[in-house]
């Protein structure tokens, strides 16, 4: 499943994962503008846990305020980014696309 992990060292990173299984992802300076190594697991959680992770992420980096619009609130990343332990909100690419299309259709 393709997902977006939000606030990975200030970036949104698209990653191919299998929920519940550990993975490692490397993004080079050329691709991401800085070296990023992600190690951990994307987990399915309840909405309350997702909301806690979401609000902590926004409190840490207000640039991610718009992710409050996420409607499918059931995935988080738990692991490390460049060796730093983190818990970050995740959205499947399918859910992102649906949300994006709904926003465009409402604007028209």
For each residue, the residues with C-beta under 8 A, 3 or more apart:
1: 16 17 18 19 92 93
2: 14 15 16 92 93 94
3: 14 15 16 17 42 75 90 91 92 93
4: 12 13 14 15 90 91 92 93 96
5: 8 12 13 15 38 42 77 88 89 90
6: 12 57 64 67 88 89 90 91
7: 10 11 12 57 60 61 64 88 89
8: 5 11 12 13 36 38 81 88
9: 34 36 81 82
10: 7 61 63
11: 7 8 32 33 36
12: 4 5 6 7 8
13: 4 5 8 25 27 32 36 38
14: 2 3 4 93
15: 2 3 4 5 23 25 38
16: 1 2 3
17: 1 3 21 23 42
18: 1 21 23
19: 1 41 42 43 44 75
20: 41 42 43 44
21: 17 18 41
22: 39 40 41 79
23: 15 17 18 38 39 40 41 42
24: 37 38 39
25: 13 15 36 37 38 39
26: 36 37 38
27: 13 31 32 35 36 37 38
28: 31 32 35
29: 32 33 34 35
30:
31: 27 28
32: 11 13 27 28 29 35 36
33: 11 29
34: 9 29
35: 27 28 29 32 82
36: 8 9 11 13 25 26 27 32 81 82
37: 24 25 26 27 80 81 82 83
38: 5 8 13 15 23 24 25 26 27 77 79 80 81
39: 22 23 24 25 79 80
40: 22 23 77 78 79 80 86
41: 19 20 21 22 23 77 78 79
42: 3 5 17 19 20 23 75 76 77 90
43: 19 20 75 76 77 78
44: 19 20 74 75
45: 49 50 53 74 75 76
46: 49 50 74
47: 50 51 73 74
48: 51 52
49: 45 46 52 53 76
50: 45 46 47 53 54 73 74 75 76 89
51: 47 48 54 55 73
52: 48 49 55 56
53: 45 49 50 56 57 76 87 88 89
54: 50 51 57 58 67 68 70 73 89
55: 51 52 58 59
56: 52 53 59 60 87
57: 6 7 53 54 60 61 64 67 88 89
58: 54 55 61 62 64 65 67 68
59: 55 56 62
60: 7 56 57
61: 7 10 57 58 64
62: 58 59 65
63: 10
64: 6 7 57 58 61 67
65: 58 62 68
66: 69
67: 6 54 57 58 64 70 89 91
68: 54 58 65
69: 66 99 103
70: 54 67 73 89 91 95 99
71: 95 98 99
72: 75 91 92 95
73: 47 50 51 54 70
74: 44 45 46 47 50
75: 3 19 42 43 44 45 50 72 89 90 91 92
76: 42 43 45 49 50 53 87 88 89 90
77: 5 38 40 41 42 43 86 87 88 89 90
78: 40 41 43 86 87
79: 22 38 39 40 41 85 86
80: 37 38 39 40 83 84 85 86
81: 8 9 36 37 38 84 86 88
82: 9 35 36 37
83: 37 80
84: 80 81
85: 79 80
86: 40 77 78 79 80 81
87: 53 56 76 77 78
88: 5 6 7 8 53 57 76 77 81
89: 5 6 7 50 53 54 57 67 70 75 76 77
90: 3 4 5 6 42 75 76 77
91: 3 4 6 67 70 72 75 95 96 99
92: 1 2 3 4 72 75 95 96
93: 1 2 3 4 14 96 97
94: 2 97 98
95: 70 71 72 91 92 98 99
96: 4 91 92 93 99 100
97: 93 94 100 101
98: 71 94 95 101 102
99: 69 70 71 91 95 96 102 103
100: 96 97 103 104
101: 97 98 104 105
102: 98 99 105 106
103: 69 99 100 106 107
104: 100 101 107 108
105: 101 102 108
106: 102 103
107: 103 104
108: 104 105
